[in-house]
């Protein structure tokens, strides 16, 4: 009988901990769900910590990391958050740690009556795994660039990313089922006149927040645009010739932040840098020192207002002249 009571207590403690730590529910709401009192919920949460059901880690800001944030803020006029990560951490763990911090920054930035533009990619996929729910209303999530290529429509991949964004904030979802890169710029021009496409483009123009990662041809974890079947041989040759270091929502750029003369951008479904810079809040997440030049180019282009970056990448960017 005692063992049964103990098992029930563990079950209730785990239930309360999931609601409190993962769903950000208040103790009063958890108490109602369990049919008990707030004081009992408090004891259950304490019990969860004692039994190891919950592990709380505190990362006190170090002087070095604070100085890195200050240097990034001063040099590039961004609000930077540097995520601690040892050089011994592998790329997947580095991405996950950065995504956890970024997910909280995304939730903090989202408010009611907001249109949120999102660019798909491995970094955004990682962020969606850690997004907390938030009680807001009249939020629209809009896909900022297409994902189709010769092998796939990209709908299932991007649908998972954007669907989790929309679910976390009770938002309306607006996907953009067009190619990431068109074969012919004239096809893009014609499609941009279609009313169904135009409605998504108009919504993109109303975005108040843009959440994005950056692609890089030299990323430790391969960037989708550069690794999957989006680029043919001629495209890859142009990347080398034009000294392209990265892409932001499939708009390509050089380390100085310039995009002029890059023919790939005429075929891209992504927003121009002028359009990106017109969005009031632009939250960028980067989680690898192998993306230092991609991040440097985006910073020089003025694409970023808020940055979440791992420590090693921050140091690498600041070491560049």
Beta strands, then each sheet from edge to edge (+ up, - down):
strand 1: 79-83
strand 2: 115-118
strand 3: 140-143
strand 4: 172-174
strand 5: 209-212
strand 6: 244-248
strand 7: 251-254
strand 8: 281-286
strand 9: 306-310
sheet 1: 1+ 9+ 8+ 5+ 2+ 3+ 4+
sheet 2: 6+ 7-
end
